Amino acid sequence: RYTQPTKFGKYFDFISDRFIALLLMFQLFWHLQDYYVLITMALMLITHSLNLLTKFNNHSLYTRTIIVIGLFISPLWSGFLILIYLVVGIISLYSLTLQFHRFLSSLHGRYS
């Protein structure tokens, strides 16, 4: 490969992927009319914003594929829609926990 990934391309890819995931979650909210989906969307937004603000030093798990597969399978069982946002919420909380752990460990290393 002759070229290297650019910084703009890295950020553009990250933002476009997360925007698609948020739009799919908004579609889920529009269909279910359940405010827990909005809470899940807020958790996703916080998780990925922290990852973006730290210039990708904090790792987060991505949920776009889970959302797409879940929406594809959801016509088979309507309860699958609820399962989608619950799983996405759990993954977002896990990612936030990992980011918080990394932040605390960096503070501990700095002040010890």
C-alpha positions as CSV (number, residue, x, y, z in Angstrom):
1,R,0.0,0.0,0.0
2,Y,1.4,3.3,-1.1
3,T,-0.6,5.7,1.1
4,Q,-1.3,5.8,4.8
5,P,-4.6,6.5,6.4
6,T,-5.1,10.2,7.0
7,K,-6.2,11.7,10.3
8,F,-9.3,13.2,8.5
9,G,-10.2,9.7,7.1
10,K,-9.9,8.1,10.5
11,Y,-12.2,10.7,12.1
12,F,-14.6,10.7,9.2
13,D,-15.0,7.0,9.3
14,F,-15.5,7.0,13.1
15,I,-18.1,9.8,13.0
16,S,-20.0,8.4,10.0
17,D,-20.2,4.9,11.6
18,R,-21.5,6.3,14.9
19,F,-24.0,8.6,13.1
20,I,-25.5,5.6,11.3
21,A,-25.8,3.7,14.6
22,L,-27.5,6.7,16.2
23,L,-29.9,7.0,13.2
24,L,-30.8,3.3,13.5
25,M,-31.4,3.7,17.2
26,F,-33.6,6.7,16.5
27,Q,-35.6,4.6,14.0
28,L,-36.0,2.1,16.8
29,F,-37.2,4.8,19.1
30,W,-39.6,6.0,16.5
31,H,-41.1,2.5,16.2
32,L,-41.2,1.6,19.9
33,Q,-41.9,5.1,21.4
34,D,-40.0,4.0,24.5
35,Y,-37.8,6.5,26.3
36,Y,-35.3,3.9,27.3
37,V,-34.1,3.9,23.7
38,L,-33.2,7.6,24.2
39,I,-31.3,6.7,27.4
40,T,-29.4,4.1,25.4
41,M,-28.7,6.6,22.6
42,A,-27.3,9.1,25.2
43,L,-25.0,6.4,26.6
44,M,-23.8,5.6,23.1
45,L,-23.2,9.3,22.4
46,I,-21.3,9.8,25.7
47,T,-19.2,6.7,25.1
48,H,-18.2,7.5,21.6
49,S,-17.7,11.2,22.4
50,L,-15.2,10.3,25.1
51,N,-13.4,8.1,22.7
52,L,-13.3,10.9,20.1
53,L,-12.2,13.5,22.7
54,T,-9.3,11.4,23.8
55,K,-8.1,10.9,20.2
56,F,-9.0,7.2,20.3
57,N,-6.8,6.5,23.3
58,N,-9.9,5.1,25.2
59,H,-11.3,2.0,23.5
60,S,-15.0,1.5,23.1
61,L,-17.0,-1.3,21.6
62,Y,-19.0,-0.6,18.5
63,T,-22.6,-1.6,18.1
64,R,-23.6,-0.7,14.6
65,T,-23.3,-4.3,13.4
66,I,-25.4,-5.6,16.3
67,I,-28.1,-3.0,15.5
68,V,-28.2,-3.8,11.8
69,I,-28.4,-7.6,12.4
70,G,-31.0,-7.1,15.1
71,L,-33.2,-4.9,12.8
72,F,-32.8,-7.4,10.0
73,I,-34.0,-10.3,12.3
74,S,-36.7,-8.3,14.1
75,P,-39.6,-9.1,11.8
76,L,-39.4,-12.7,13.0
77,W,-40.0,-11.7,16.6
78,S,-41.1,-8.3,17.8
79,G,-39.5,-8.7,21.2
80,F,-36.2,-8.6,19.4
81,L,-36.4,-4.8,19.1
82,I,-36.4,-4.5,22.9
83,L,-33.5,-6.9,23.1
84,I,-31.5,-4.7,20.6
85,Y,-31.5,-1.6,22.7
86,L,-30.9,-3.5,25.9
87,V,-27.8,-5.2,24.4
88,V,-26.6,-1.8,23.0
89,G,-27.1,-0.2,26.4
90,I,-25.2,-3.0,28.1
91,I,-22.3,-2.7,25.6
92,S,-22.3,1.1,26.0
93,L,-22.1,0.8,29.8
94,Y,-19.3,-1.8,29.5
95,S,-17.4,0.6,27.3
96,L,-17.9,3.5,29.7
97,T,-16.7,1.3,32.5
98,L,-13.5,0.4,30.5
99,Q,-12.9,4.1,29.8
100,F,-13.4,5.0,33.4
101,H,-11.0,2.3,34.5
102,R,-8.4,3.5,32.0
103,F,-8.8,7.0,33.3
104,L,-8.5,6.0,36.9
105,S,-5.4,3.8,36.2
106,S,-3.8,6.8,34.4
107,L,-4.4,9.0,37.4
108,H,-3.0,6.3,39.7
109,G,0.1,6.0,37.6
110,R,0.5,9.8,37.5
111,Y,0.2,10.4,41.2
112,S,1.9,7.3,42.7
